[in-house]
């Protein structure tokens, strides 16, 4: 009988060890706080896409920015417009510019993990807001193209 009691105690002990071990090794994507922090360029692209509301009557428009991010995910300095192709009437063009500026203001600073933050501090970001149907585009690291959702 003592042998049986020992087995129960061992089972409970091993279950507790397994739970403690599992809690200590939960992947970052399973942590609710980490889920909202970008850990790579794809995460950053996804978060940015959620910030942009595309105005009506601006089909074919494009605005591209270059800027730096610090290790906390905040923009360093003022984003510089490096390409502009605005379509529609003057009001639509103004709305497009305002929408891209609002996306930058809404998204940044973007929460990032410490490891991704270390990368951000070394990389200029090239961000294009494009109101055209998605095409194959150069999406590598800090070269980011956001297409208007359809």
Secondary structure, DSSP 8 states (H G I E B T S, - for coil): -HHHHHHHHHHHHHHHHHHHHHHHT--GGGSHHHHTSB-SHHHHHHHHHTT----TT-TT-EEEEEEEE-TTS-EEEEEEEEEEE--SSHHHHHHHHHHHHHHHHHH-S--B-HHHHHHHTT-EEEEEEE-S--------TTEEEEE---
